[in-house]
């Protein structure tokens, strides 16, 4: 039994104990089950409980899950109130008080009262629940009274139809009980003698065994001292066509149909989502072939370029805007002994974009004037809200000008639609296999979050990114393993009619959520501009053989930061041969020589320090940026006992 099932069963048992009217108890001396397999696919089941009743019990109950069963019919219940249920002699005359009692079986609801010697049947979507009264409310409590309850019913549509064989897969003795079973037995009677029967018995009791009768029609299963929450599960496979049961929807999906659909569901859904992306999310091809670019192809600000190519914004967008304003003479940056200072060289002009004005207002306020200064340390835990609004403004302008606006391209709409599919899929799976649903959710979260981290780390193209990627990869594999485990758990179970649409909806919803970001599609203008800037990014990363001029270092640095290429760009220059007009380190940059001042390192320190400070926020503030004992697949089982 899996841990999830064990926990669920234990909680159910505790609830049964809590509602057992205090001190009452029902213990099992023996449970014997007989399963007569009919040629039409029905199975007539007879459960015989030899039990001891003690205390103020009202009667008994039996909950039968409909996992792998079309329906349960022809229910009957008989009580044999004898002193020794092992010494029943039908031909021997007994007083009326000791004669068997046939209970009246009636369908009803959970709210209906149960009269004496009546068995109430409540048929639900996932299980059939029986409850009967064997003691009148005013009668004295039981005192270790032995009794035998004989419960009979017919299972319809419960033959497991496999690819190469059919079979009976059944939890013959329910595991969800609060007392042990001293002796357990199950006899499976086949419709004809068979030589090639494959038998599997799931039970961890030390003396659990099975044997076949000489008539080759009956298989006996037995075990003793079966503890609570312990399965007694049998699986008898026999050749196909022995059972002439009509093919049902459940039977089709439980056999070859289920194998085909479940195996093809995931790749077909992936293919359909890929076709959807190809039709609606793929960027248009550039209208012209492009060669190497050694200079910016147009006057777009670095932050807009970064948002266009990365399809997202982060603190690199803010820092790139800060340095770009320095390149254009609006700001200057100075290194102090233990801080950095930002100087407003000019108020700017009407050509400044809204997000650039937002940056200046966040630094110096709306009533700013040329010559103002502010230390970066003064912005700690104060600038993060402005930084978030700047990133939103950059993305809003980029999306407005260079991306399609149709609903099929909306990330939020696609993610919500995926969630609307994923949740019902999990519910359908969870109805028949809660363990599978749990494993799917656990695997999706365990693999999904590290996958996002790994993608961001890979995109960073840095040693820190490589370290993060290596660190999260095992978690991704564990999460995927959980999903695969859930798939196996699902396939080993019954009720594939719920599994097939549930699994399909889950996969479709998960794929739509994962691909929601990829559904953004650039306009033709956006695709053409992005292609030109990608060529320039290759130059910044040193993918061409052209040597940049020293004076290009500061001019192109904002673009290198926005395009996540600053490390490669800085490595292309000698540290004593570069400088910028807008950044003034505290060290004499003309020192040069061996062991001299490293200007590139100073720039890196400045960028990292300012980025960390501007993104900082007060604490609490948000900022965007026992072992298995059963096969697990059989129907039957459920719970039973006294109430």
Buried (B, 14 or more C-beta within 10 A) or exposed (E): BBEBBBEBBBEBBEEBEEEBEEEBBBBBBBBBBBBBBBEEBBBBBBBBBBBBBBBBBBBBBBBBBBBBBBEBEEBBBBBBBBEEBEEEEEEEEBEEEEEBBEBEBEEBEEEEEBEBBBBBBBBEEEBBBBBBBBBEEEEEBBEEBBBBBBBBBBBBBBBBBBEEBBBBBBBBBBBBBBBBBBBBBBBBBBBEEBEEBEBBBBBBBEEBEBEBEEEBBBBEBBBBEBBBBBBBBBBBBBBBEBBEBEEBEBBBBBBEBBBEBBEEBBEBBBEEBBEBBEEBBBBBEBEEEBEEBBEBBEEBBBBBBBBBBBBBBBBBBBBBBBBBBBBBEBBBBBBEEEEBBBBBBBEBEEEBBEBBBBBBBBBBEEEBEEEBEBBBEEBBEBBBEBBBBBBBBBBBBBBEBBBBEEEBBBBEBBBEBBBEBBEBBBBBBBBBBBBBBBBBBBBBEBBBBBBEBBEBBEEBEEEEBEEBBEEBBEBBEBBBBBBEBBBEBBBBBBBBBBBBBBBBBBBBBBBBBBBBBBBBBBBBEBBBBBBBBBBBBBBBBBEBEEEBEEEBBBBBBBBBBBBBBBBBBBEBBEBBEBBBEBBBBEEEBEEBEEEBBBBBEBBBBBBEBBBEBBBBBEEEEEEEEEEBBBBBBBBBBBBBBBB
